Amino acid sequence: MADTPPRVAPLTSVGTDALRRFADAVLDARDGYRDNVKLYIERADELAADPIRAALCRGQAMAFEEAAGQIDDALSIATGRWGQGQRT
């Protein structure tokens, strides 16, 4: 069983300060994904003359939006706060 990865201590064993920093990092990533959505939508509009590149940009925007939504859902489930995935 040498192929088995080592077990990781659950996040509940760390201090609240570390959990806040972790949550801030996750929310920063989510915000970055949302910024990327805007960027790729703008880029798709600029590339309207090239339908393949425009479609690729729209696909990237959809993927980043889905990823941001998944982070919101995971945070809502983890904290028990449905619809409150915003930083306070």
Backbone as ProteinMPNN parsed JSONL, in Angstrom:
{"seq_chain_A": "MADTPPRVAPLTSVGTDALRRFADAVLDARDGYRDNVKLYIERADELAADPIRAALCRGQAMAFEEAAGQIDDALSIATGRWGQGQRT", "coords_chain_A": {"N_chain_A": [[0.808, -1.186, 0.0], [2.024, 1.196, -0.564], [1.369, 3.025, -2.453], [-0.686, 4.542, -1.552], [-1.833, 7.754, -0.791], [-0.616, 10.045, 1.746], [-2.565, 10.725, 4.654], [-4.48, 13.66, 5.16], [-4.804, 16.134, 7.585], [-7.993, 17.161, 8.717], [-9.537, 20.332, 7.931], [-10.714, 21.327, 10.188], [-8.991, 21.023, 12.26], [-7.255, 23.102, 12.309], [-6.442, 26.511, 13.222], [-8.777, 29.284, 13.607], [-7.903, 31.57, 12.32], [-6.298, 30.618, 10.242], [-8.251, 29.284, 8.774], [-9.818, 31.451, 7.952], [-7.992, 32.78, 6.282], [-7.702, 30.831, 4.339], [-10.329, 30.725, 3.321], [-10.495, 33.323, 2.316], [-8.587, 33.144, 0.273], [-9.83, 31.288, -1.415], [-12.134, 32.734, -2.115], [-10.919, 34.873, -3.409], [-9.915, 33.54, -5.636], [-12.339, 32.793, -6.811], [-13.374, 35.342, -7.415], [-11.471, 36.136, -9.253], [-12.032, 34.333, -11.29], [-14.534, 35.284, -12.056], [-13.773, 37.774, -13.037], [-12.333, 36.903, -15.242], [-14.413, 35.906, -16.776], [-15.686, 38.242, -17.681], [-13.568, 39.309, -19.183], [-13.21, 37.36, -21.23], [-15.7, 37.458, -22.487], [-15.679, 40.052, -23.507], [-13.512, 39.752, -25.23], [-14.548, 37.862, -26.995], [-16.505, 39.391, -28.239], [-14.878, 41.226, -29.548], [-13.679, 39.558, -31.38], [-15.573, 38.916, -33.261], [-15.553, 38.695, -36.022], [-14.142, 36.41, -36.501], [-15.408, 33.457, -36.232], [-14.688, 31.011, -34.997], [-12.651, 31.537, -33.098], [-14.064, 33.366, -31.543], [-16.088, 31.71, -30.56], [-14.549, 29.96, -29.015], [-13.677, 31.73, -27.04], [-16.136, 32.399, -25.862], [-16.767, 29.901, -24.844], [-14.718, 29.604, -22.935], [-15.489, 31.667, -21.199], [-17.926, 30.645, -20.294], [-17.004, 28.376, -18.936], [-15.428, 29.486, -16.865], [-17.429, 30.892, -15.513], [-19.027, 28.791, -14.627], [-17.199, 27.503, -12.922], [-16.856, 29.484, -10.949], [-19.455, 29.523, -9.954], [-19.61, 26.928, -8.909], [-17.788, 27.134, -6.814], [-19.165, 28.987, -5.21], [-21.424, 27.409, -4.587], [-20.2, 25.296, -3.163], [-19.143, 26.685, -0.972], [-21.513, 27.587, 0.16], [-22.72, 25.196, 0.922], [-20.797, 24.192, 2.7], [-20.805, 26.105, 4.724], [-23.419, 26.332, 5.404], [-24.898, 28.44, 4.535], [-26.917, 29.244, 2.349], [-26.869, 30.914, -0.712], [-25.27, 32.972, 0.182], [-22.58, 33.431, -0.568], [-20.8, 35.524, -0.467], [-18.149, 37.701, 0.508], [-17.853, 38.911, 3.819]], "CA_chain_A": [[0.0, 0.0, 0.0], [2.892, 2.36, -0.639], [0.779, 3.961, -3.395], [-1.723, 5.307, -0.874], [-1.336, 9.074, -0.368], [-0.74, 10.27, 3.19], [-3.809, 11.38, 5.072], [-4.36, 15.076, 5.472], [-5.647, 16.513, 8.723], [-9.117, 17.998, 8.28], [-9.389, 21.763, 8.194], [-11.229, 21.674, 11.512], [-7.926, 20.94, 13.258], [-6.43, 24.311, 12.266], [-7.039, 27.667, 13.898], [-9.752, 30.067, 12.841], [-7.187, 32.519, 11.465], [-5.904, 29.884, 9.036], [-9.468, 29.042, 7.999], [-10.2, 32.72, 7.313], [-7.062, 33.008, 5.168], [-8.056, 29.862, 3.303], [-11.582, 31.181, 2.715], [-10.171, 34.515, 1.517], [-7.902, 32.695, -0.943], [-10.842, 30.667, -2.281], [-12.975, 33.805, -2.636], [-10.109, 35.608, -4.379], [-9.914, 32.737, -6.866], [-13.665, 32.931, -7.404], [-13.471, 36.683, -7.994], [-10.628, 36.11, -10.45], [-12.792, 33.624, -12.335], [-15.57, 36.201, -12.545], [-13.081, 38.765, -13.873], [-12.017, 36.232, -16.498], [-15.655, 35.825, -17.557], [-15.837, 39.533, -18.361], [-12.498, 39.426, -20.165], [-13.46, 36.491, -22.382], [-16.879, 37.954, -23.203], [-15.2, 41.198, -24.288], [-12.66, 39.235, -26.29], [-15.423, 37.228, -27.991], [-17.12, 40.477, -29.008], [-13.845, 41.78, -30.424], [-13.331, 38.569, -32.401], [-16.806, 38.515, -33.94], [-15.263, 38.369, -37.422], [-13.575, 35.049, -36.532], [-16.383, 32.722, -35.412], [-14.092, 29.931, -34.203], [-12.013, 32.142, -31.915], [-15.126, 33.942, -30.709], [-16.738, 30.59, -29.87], [-13.63, 29.496, -27.976], [-13.726, 32.705, -25.947], [-17.414, 32.219, -25.162], [-16.644, 28.655, -24.075], [-13.907, 29.902, -21.756], [-16.319, 32.461, -20.289], [-18.887, 29.73, -19.67], [-16.282, 27.506, -18.002], [-15.07, 30.264, -15.683], [-18.662, 31.182, -14.774], [-19.406, 27.54, -13.955], [-16.26, 27.29, -11.816], [-17.206, 30.434, -9.887], [-20.705, 29.043, -9.364], [-19.311, 25.743, -8.103], [-17.178, 27.609, -5.564], [-20.258, 29.535, -4.407], [-22.223, 26.29, -4.073], [-19.424, 24.579, -2.146], [-19.102, 27.512, 0.233], [-22.854, 27.599, 0.754], [-22.926, 23.9, 1.573], [-19.862, 24.061, 3.821], [-21.118, 27.038, 5.807], [-24.846, 26.315, 5.7], [-25.454, 29.756, 4.183], [-27.334, 29.225, 0.944], [-27.004, 32.206, -1.349], [-24.486, 33.997, 0.859], [-21.175, 33.162, -0.86], [-20.081, 36.792, -0.559], [-17.262, 38.056, 1.622], [-18.474, 39.861, 4.754]], "C_chain_A": [[0.857, 1.257, 0.0], [2.338, 3.406, -1.59], [-0.266, 4.86, -2.756], [-1.161, 6.654, -0.422], [-1.483, 9.242, 1.137], [-2.044, 10.995, 3.506], [-3.523, 12.818, 5.462], [-5.296, 15.378, 6.632], [-6.797, 17.368, 8.223], [-8.899, 19.455, 8.673], [-9.88, 22.16, 9.574], [-10.143, 21.633, 12.57], [-7.02, 22.171, 13.247], [-7.173, 25.456, 12.939], [-7.971, 28.446, 12.998], [-9.074, 31.071, 11.926], [-6.773, 31.842, 10.149], [-7.122, 29.599, 8.162], [-9.932, 30.309, 7.29], [-9.291, 33.018, 6.12], [-7.36, 32.069, 4.016], [-9.322, 30.304, 2.573], [-11.339, 32.413, 1.85], [-9.484, 34.127, 0.212], [-8.887, 32.073, -1.926], [-11.724, 31.748, -2.908], [-12.216, 34.676, -3.638], [-10.056, 34.854, -5.709], [-11.251, 32.867, -7.577], [-13.835, 34.291, -8.074], [-12.629, 36.79, -9.255], [-11.319, 35.4, -11.598], [-13.862, 34.538, -12.918], [-14.962, 37.31, -13.407], [-12.736, 38.168, -15.233], [-13.246, 36.091, -17.387], [-15.827, 37.112, -18.356], [-14.805, 39.696, -19.47], [-12.792, 38.598, -21.416], [-14.708, 36.901, -23.156], [-16.485, 39.156, -24.068], [-14.37, 40.726, -25.478], [-13.494, 38.568, -27.384], [-16.096, 38.274, -28.857], [-16.119, 41.086, -29.988], [-13.525, 40.851, -31.595], [-14.546, 38.095, -33.198], [-16.569, 38.124, -35.398], [-14.687, 36.96, -37.573], [-14.444, 34.156, -35.645], [-15.769, 31.62, -34.552], [-13.437, 30.493, -32.945], [-13.045, 32.757, -30.983], [-15.827, 32.844, -29.914], [-15.849, 30.034, -28.759], [-13.636, 30.438, -26.78], [-15.033, 32.59, -25.164], [-17.388, 30.951, -24.319], [-15.813, 28.846, -22.818], [-14.72, 30.696, -20.732], [-17.322, 31.567, -19.56], [-18.206, 28.836, -18.631], [-15.912, 28.258, -16.72], [-16.303, 30.607, -14.853], [-19.128, 29.948, -14.005], [-18.5, 27.28, -12.756], [-16.572, 28.231, -10.646], [-18.492, 30.004, -9.184], [-20.499, 27.819, -8.493], [-18.664, 26.129, -6.776], [-18.251, 28.188, -4.657], [-21.091, 28.421, -3.785], [-21.487, 25.545, -2.962], [-19.345, 25.381, -0.847], [-20.456, 27.55, 0.933], [-23.134, 26.304, 1.503], [-22.064, 23.8, 2.825], [-20.237, 24.938, 5.003], [-22.592, 27.004, 6.208], [-25.532, 27.622, 5.375], [-25.801, 29.785, 2.703], [-27.496, 30.628, 0.412], [-26.187, 33.321, -0.72], [-22.999, 33.747, 0.644], [-20.348, 34.411, -1.012], [-19.241, 37.009, 0.688], [-17.966, 39.078, 2.517], [-17.435, 40.677, 5.469]], "O_chain_A": [[0.434, 2.287, 0.525], [2.774, 4.556, -1.557], [-0.688, 5.843, -3.364], [-0.133, 6.701, 0.253], [-2.376, 8.649, 1.742], [-2.546, 11.779, 2.701], [-2.472, 13.141, 6.015], [-6.442, 14.929, 6.652], [-6.584, 18.231, 7.371], [-8.174, 19.761, 9.62], [-9.506, 23.217, 10.083], [-10.339, 22.151, 13.669], [-6.118, 22.281, 14.077], [-8.375, 25.375, 13.192], [-7.956, 28.287, 11.777], [-9.606, 31.395, 10.864], [-6.891, 32.435, 9.077], [-7.032, 29.667, 6.936], [-10.389, 30.248, 6.149], [-9.762, 33.457, 5.071], [-7.281, 32.461, 2.851], [-9.379, 30.26, 1.344], [-11.913, 32.534, 0.768], [-9.763, 34.709, -0.836], [-8.792, 32.302, -3.131], [-12.028, 31.685, -4.1], [-12.801, 35.162, -4.606], [-10.142, 35.46, -6.777], [-11.3, 33.032, -8.796], [-14.378, 34.38, -9.175], [-13.02, 37.454, -10.215], [-11.206, 35.819, -12.75], [-14.071, 34.563, -14.131], [-15.566, 37.735, -14.392], [-12.835, 38.845, -16.257], [-13.138, 36.148, -18.612], [-16.083, 37.075, -19.56], [-15.125, 40.164, -20.563], [-12.638, 39.087, -22.536], [-14.765, 36.707, -24.37], [-16.907, 39.263, -25.219], [-14.509, 41.236, -26.59], [-13.181, 38.695, -28.568], [-16.248, 38.083, -30.063], [-16.472, 41.419, -31.119], [-13.145, 41.31, -32.672], [-14.54, 36.992, -33.746], [-17.309, 37.307, -35.947], [-14.742, 36.383, -38.659], [-14.236, 34.105, -34.433], [-16.288, 31.326, -33.475], [-13.65, 29.975, -31.848], [-12.909, 32.674, -29.762], [-16.125, 33.023, -28.733], [-16.338, 29.678, -27.688], [-13.604, 29.99, -25.634], [-15.029, 32.673, -23.936], [-17.922, 30.926, -23.211], [-16.151, 28.319, -21.758], [-14.644, 30.425, -19.533], [-17.539, 31.716, -18.357], [-18.771, 28.571, -17.57], [-16.066, 27.728, -15.62], [-16.238, 30.613, -13.624], [-19.572, 30.055, -12.862], [-18.975, 26.883, -11.693], [-16.553, 27.814, -9.488], [-18.603, 30.11, -7.963], [-21.141, 27.681, -7.452], [-18.952, 25.529, -5.74], [-18.255, 27.915, -3.457], [-21.425, 28.475, -2.602], [-22.081, 25.203, -1.94], [-19.465, 24.823, 0.244], [-20.525, 27.545, 2.162], [-23.716, 26.317, 2.588], [-22.535, 23.376, 3.88], [-20.015, 24.563, 6.155], [-22.974, 27.577, 7.229], [-26.623, 27.895, 5.875], [-25.033, 30.309, 1.897], [-28.186, 31.448, 1.018], [-26.382, 34.492, -1.047], [-22.225, 33.845, 1.595], [-19.285, 34.368, -1.632], [-19.586, 36.554, 1.779], [-18.603, 40.006, 2.018], [-17.775, 41.526, 6.292]]}, "name": "protein", "num_of_chains": 1, "seq": "MADTPPRVAPLTSVGTDALRRFADAVLDARDGYRDNVKLYIERADELAADPIRAALCRGQAMAFEEAAGQIDDALSIATGRWGQGQRT"}
